[in-house]
């Protein structure tokens, strides 16, 4: 198995999504097709992929979970693009949370 020590593949995926979004040819590009449909369709597809990834995990089917996880990440990126969000914005939020335990962060979020 190839050792990916960084998120280079995710950066390549984002660049591909940006390129296909600029192309806007919905007959040749699934990204352009989804973006043309709008945020609601992109969100719907993300939800479908999340369910499929969850079902694969519950079945403890690792190969299928890997495939569905890839689909999930792809559709998450397309949703971000449809909203005009950038990965850096999400990374900044993750960085803000890096010194806070998940339990503490969740407790703080529920008190708002």
Secondary structure, 3 states (H helix, E strand, C coil): CCCCCCCHHHHHHHHHHHHHHHHCCCCCCHHHHHHHHCHHHHHHHHHHHHHHHHHHHHCCCHHHHHHHHHHHHHHHHHHHHHHCCCHHHHHHHHHHHCCCCHHHHHHHHHCC
